[in-house]
Structures are given as structure tokens and as C-alpha cells.
Amino acid sequence: MAKETEISDHTSTKQGFVYVIEGNGIFTLEGKEIAMLPGVFIYMEENSVHSLKAKENTSFILALGN
């Protein structure tokens, strides 16, 4: 994600995870803010409301289950 961009609240019909590779941002999951820093692993249940905001250019891996 490019610096100072964001993705508003949304859900996924599948469970999944986010693994942050580089950068700095905020991942909001069900109302709880989680720092998106290198090495952070975030697990999401299916249908969890979440959003993202990049403070710096931020790279991450998103994997969704079946």
C-alpha cells in the first residue's frame, strides 16, 4: 500500500491472515487497532470487519482460506 492511503471497513467471507513484510500502518480488526510493522502476523476470522491505513509504504502478504 502506498504511503497515506487507506482501505475502508470491509469483510471477507473467508478466514485468513496478513503478514507484514515492510512499512508502517494501522490494521483495524473488529474495532481494535493493530500496528502494521515488519514481522506482525494478523489472523482474521471469516466475516470480520477490518480496514487498513498506511503511514508509510507498506507491503504485506494476504492469504485467504477456502
TIZATI-190571 format. One record per atom (N, C-alpha, C): residue number from 1; residue in three letters; chain; x, y, z. Coordinates in nm, 3 decimals, m for minus. Atoms other than C-alpha are relative to their C-alpha. Example, Ala and Ser with C-alpha at 12.3 -4.5 7.8 and 13.67 -1.06 7.14 Angstrom:
ATOM  nr rest kette      c1      c2      c3
ATOM   1  Ala     A   0.089  m0.119   0.000
ATOM   1  Ala     A   1.230  m0.450   0.780
ATOM   1  Ala     A   0.090   0.120   0.000
ATOM   2  Ser     A  m0.082  m0.119  m0.006
ATOM   2  Ser     A   1.367  m0.106   0.714
ATOM   2  Ser     A  m0.077   0.109   0.073
This chain:
ATOM  nr rest kette      c1      c2      c3
ATOM   1  Met     A   0.086  m0.118   0.000
ATOM   1  Met     A   0.000   0.000   0.000
ATOM   1  Met     A   0.090   0.123   0.000
ATOM   2  Ala     A  m0.075  m0.125   0.007
ATOM   2  Ala     A   0.125   0.345  m0.083
ATOM   2  Ala     A  m0.019   0.083   0.127
ATOM   3  Lys     A   0.004  m0.088  m0.116
ATOM   3  Lys     A   0.204   0.591   0.195
ATOM   3  Lys     A  m0.125   0.086  m0.001
ATOM   4  Glu     A   0.117  m0.084  m0.022
ATOM   4  Glu     A  m0.102   0.774   0.332
ATOM   4  Glu     A  m0.124  m0.042  m0.080
ATOM   5  Thr     A   0.122   0.051   0.062
ATOM   5  Thr     A  m0.357   0.552   0.155
ATOM   5  Thr     A  m0.072  m0.087   0.102
ATOM   6  Glu     A   0.076   0.084  m0.091
ATOM   6  Glu     A  m0.632   0.354   0.321
ATOM   6  Glu     A  m0.104  m0.081  m0.074
ATOM   7  Ile     A   0.110   0.083   0.048
ATOM   7  Ile     A  m0.888   0.082   0.262
ATOM   7  Ile     A  m0.104   0.001   0.111
ATOM   8  Ser     A   0.105  m0.016  m0.101
ATOM   8  Ser     A  m1.216   0.145   0.443
ATOM   8  Ser     A  m0.053  m0.136   0.049
ATOM   9  Asp     A   0.059   0.121  m0.058
ATOM   9  Asp     A  m1.413  m0.107   0.651
ATOM   9  Asp     A  m0.056  m0.092  m0.107
ATOM  10  His     A   0.054   0.101   0.088
ATOM  10  His     A  m1.490  m0.429   0.467
ATOM  10  His     A   0.012  m0.136   0.069
ATOM  11  Thr     A  m0.008   0.136  m0.054
ATOM  11  Thr     A  m1.525  m0.804   0.530
ATOM  11  Thr     A   0.041  m0.096  m0.109
ATOM  12  Ser     A  m0.027   0.109   0.093
ATOM  12  Ser     A  m1.419  m1.129   0.368
ATOM  12  Ser     A  m0.086  m0.118   0.044
ATOM  13  Thr     A   0.081   0.117  m0.034
ATOM  13  Thr     A  m1.635  m1.439   0.352
ATOM  13  Thr     A   0.088  m0.118   0.042
ATOM  14  Lys     A  m0.094   0.106  m0.036
ATOM  14  Lys     A  m1.320  m1.644   0.425
ATOM  14  Lys     A   0.091   0.045   0.113
ATOM  15  Gln     A  m0.101  m0.032  m0.100
ATOM  15  Gln     A  m1.083  m1.662   0.719
ATOM  15  Gln     A   0.133   0.021  m0.071
ATOM  16  Gly     A  m0.129  m0.022   0.063
ATOM  16  Gly     A  m0.729  m1.551   0.651
ATOM  16  Gly     A   0.099   0.066   0.093
ATOM  17  Phe     A  m0.100  m0.069  m0.079
ATOM  17  Phe     A  m0.416  m1.378   0.766
ATOM  17  Phe     A   0.073   0.104  m0.083
ATOM  18  Val     A  m0.086  m0.103   0.058
ATOM  18  Val     A  m0.198  m1.077   0.695
ATOM  18  Val     A   0.135  m0.013   0.068
ATOM  19  Tyr     A  m0.136   0.000  m0.054
ATOM  19  Tyr     A   0.180  m1.093   0.736
ATOM  19  Tyr     A   0.070   0.123  m0.056
ATOM  20  Val     A  m0.061  m0.125   0.042
ATOM  20  Val     A   0.355  m0.755   0.725
ATOM  20  Val     A   0.148  m0.023  m0.031
ATOM  21  Ile     A  m0.138   0.016   0.045
ATOM  21  Ile     A   0.681  m0.752   0.529
ATOM  21  Ile     A   0.082   0.125   0.029
ATOM  22  Glu     A  m0.071  m0.125  m0.025
ATOM  22  Glu     A   0.778  m0.385   0.550
ATOM  22  Glu     A  m0.100   0.114   0.012
ATOM  23  Gly     A   0.083  m0.119  m0.009
ATOM  23  Gly     A   0.641  m0.042   0.631
ATOM  23  Gly     A  m0.053   0.027   0.139
ATOM  24  Asn     A   0.061  m0.041  m0.126
ATOM  24  Asn     A   0.422   0.108   0.899
ATOM  24  Asn     A  m0.143   0.043  m0.031
ATOM  25  Gly     A   0.140  m0.036   0.020
ATOM  25  Gly     A   0.046   0.131   0.921
ATOM  25  Gly     A  m0.084  m0.046   0.117
ATOM  26  Ile     A   0.096   0.043  m0.101
ATOM  26  Ile     A  m0.264   0.056   1.123
ATOM  26  Ile     A  m0.101  m0.094  m0.067
ATOM  27  Phe     A   0.101   0.096   0.043
ATOM  27  Phe     A  m0.483  m0.250   1.072
ATOM  27  Phe     A  m0.105  m0.002   0.108
ATOM  28  Thr     A   0.108   0.001  m0.098
ATOM  28  Thr     A  m0.818  m0.216   1.245
ATOM  28  Thr     A  m0.085  m0.125  m0.023
ATOM  29  Leu     A   0.072   0.127   0.008
ATOM  29  Leu     A  m0.982  m0.551   1.316
ATOM  29  Leu     A  m0.106  m0.002   0.109
ATOM  30  Glu     A   0.113   0.001  m0.094
ATOM  30  Glu     A  m1.328  m0.554   1.477
ATOM  30  Glu     A   0.015   0.112   0.105
ATOM  31  Gly     A  m0.011  m0.116  m0.088
ATOM  31  Gly     A  m1.257  m0.208   1.625
ATOM  31  Gly     A   0.131   0.012   0.075
ATOM  32  Lys     A  m0.129  m0.002  m0.070
ATOM  32  Lys     A  m0.911  m0.295   1.764
ATOM  32  Lys     A   0.111   0.036  m0.097
ATOM  33  Glu     A  m0.111  m0.042   0.085
ATOM  33  Glu     A  m0.609  m0.114   1.618
ATOM  33  Glu     A   0.123  m0.086   0.026
ATOM  34  Ile     A  m0.121   0.082  m0.006
ATOM  34  Ile     A  m0.305  m0.330   1.541
ATOM  34  Ile     A   0.106   0.068  m0.085
ATOM  35  Ala     A  m0.110  m0.063   0.075
ATOM  35  Ala     A   0.030  m0.179   1.440
ATOM  35  Ala     A   0.047  m0.094  m0.110
ATOM  36  Met     A  m0.052   0.077   0.113
ATOM  36  Met     A   0.135  m0.298   1.095
ATOM  36  Met     A   0.149   0.032  m0.014
ATOM  37  Leu     A  m0.145  m0.015   0.003
ATOM  37  Leu     A   0.511  m0.331   1.145
ATOM  37  Leu     A   0.059  m0.130  m0.053
ATOM  38  Pro     A  m0.061   0.122   0.054
ATOM  38  Pro     A   0.753  m0.581   0.984
ATOM  38  Pro     A  m0.002  m0.115   0.101
ATOM  39  Gly     A   0.006   0.119  m0.082
ATOM  39  Gly     A   0.700  m0.932   1.119
ATOM  39  Gly     A  m0.131  m0.024   0.071
ATOM  40  Val     A   0.129   0.016  m0.067
ATOM  40  Val     A   0.348  m0.876   1.252
ATOM  40  Val     A  m0.090  m0.094  m0.080
ATOM  41  Phe     A   0.092   0.098   0.057
ATOM  41  Phe     A   0.104  m1.162   1.184
ATOM  41  Phe     A  m0.138   0.028   0.057
ATOM  42  Ile     A   0.136  m0.031  m0.043
ATOM  42  Ile     A  m0.270  m1.085   1.197
ATOM  42  Ile     A  m0.094  m0.107  m0.054
ATOM  43  Tyr     A   0.097   0.101   0.039
ATOM  43  Tyr     A  m0.531  m1.362   1.193
ATOM  43  Tyr     A  m0.139   0.061   0.000
ATOM  44  Met     A   0.138  m0.050   0.010
ATOM  44  Met     A  m0.887  m1.284   1.081
ATOM  44  Met     A  m0.097  m0.116  m0.016
ATOM  45  Glu     A   0.111   0.094   0.019
ATOM  45  Glu     A  m1.199  m1.493   1.125
ATOM  45  Glu     A  m0.081   0.044  m0.123
ATOM  46  Glu     A   0.087  m0.039   0.112
ATOM  46  Glu     A  m1.442  m1.500   0.832
ATOM  46  Glu     A  m0.102   0.103   0.047
ATOM  47  Asn     A   0.098  m0.107  m0.023
ATOM  47  Asn     A  m1.678  m1.200   0.814
ATOM  47  Asn     A   0.043   0.103   0.105
ATOM  48  Ser     A  m0.050  m0.101  m0.094
ATOM  48  Ser     A  m1.456  m0.989   1.046
ATOM  48  Ser     A   0.013   0.134  m0.072
ATOM  49  Val     A  m0.011  m0.134   0.057
ATOM  49  Val     A  m1.483  m0.617   0.979
ATOM  49  Val     A   0.143   0.050   0.024
ATOM  50  His     A  m0.137  m0.049  m0.013
ATOM  50  His     A  m1.139  m0.470   0.907
ATOM  50  His     A   0.026   0.112  m0.100
ATOM  51  Ser     A  m0.042  m0.109   0.088
ATOM  51  Ser     A  m0.967  m0.170   0.749
ATOM  51  Ser     A   0.151   0.017   0.017
ATOM  52  Leu     A  m0.145  m0.021  m0.003
ATOM  52  Leu     A  m0.610  m0.060   0.675
ATOM  52  Leu     A   0.031   0.145  m0.032
ATOM  53  Lys     A  m0.049  m0.134   0.031
ATOM  53  Lys     A  m0.423   0.270   0.674
ATOM  53  Lys     A   0.152  m0.005   0.003
ATOM  54  Ala     A  m0.146   0.003   0.010
ATOM  54  Ala     A  m0.062   0.304   0.558
ATOM  54  Ala     A   0.058   0.136   0.039
ATOM  55  Lys     A  m0.071  m0.122  m0.037
ATOM  55  Lys     A   0.154   0.562   0.737
ATOM  55  Lys     A   0.121   0.020  m0.090
ATOM  56  Glu     A  m0.112   0.004   0.094
ATOM  56  Glu     A   0.447   0.465   0.512
ATOM  56  Glu     A  m0.036  m0.101  m0.107
ATOM  57  Asn     A   0.019   0.108   0.096
ATOM  57  Asn     A   0.471   0.248   0.202
ATOM  57  Asn     A   0.007  m0.131   0.077
ATOM  58  Thr     A   0.011   0.122  m0.080
ATOM  58  Thr     A   0.367  m0.090   0.342
ATOM  58  Thr     A  m0.029  m0.119  m0.090
ATOM  59  Ser     A   0.019   0.124   0.077
ATOM  59  Ser     A   0.398  m0.440   0.194
ATOM  59  Ser     A  m0.042  m0.110   0.097
ATOM  60  Phe     A   0.046   0.111  m0.083
ATOM  60  Phe     A   0.218  m0.744   0.328
ATOM  60  Phe     A  m0.051  m0.113  m0.088
ATOM  61  Ile     A   0.057   0.117   0.066
ATOM  61  Ile     A   0.103  m1.091   0.232
ATOM  61  Ile     A  m0.139  m0.022   0.058
ATOM  62  Leu     A   0.136   0.033  m0.042
ATOM  62  Leu     A  m0.270  m1.161   0.245
ATOM  62  Leu     A  m0.033  m0.138  m0.054
ATOM  63  Ala     A   0.040   0.135   0.040
ATOM  63  Ala     A  m0.381  m1.525   0.239
ATOM  63  Ala     A  m0.140  m0.027   0.055
ATOM  64  Leu     A   0.136   0.034  m0.040
ATOM  64  Leu     A  m0.745  m1.637   0.248
ATOM  64  Leu     A  m0.022  m0.149  m0.015
ATOM  65  Gly     A   0.030   0.143   0.004
ATOM  65  Gly     A  m0.872  m1.988   0.322
ATOM  65  Gly     A  m0.110  m0.033  m0.099
ATOM  66  Asn     A   0.104   0.048   0.094
ATOM  66  Asn     A  m1.120  m2.195   0.124
ATOM  66  Asn     A  m0.137   0.038   0.045
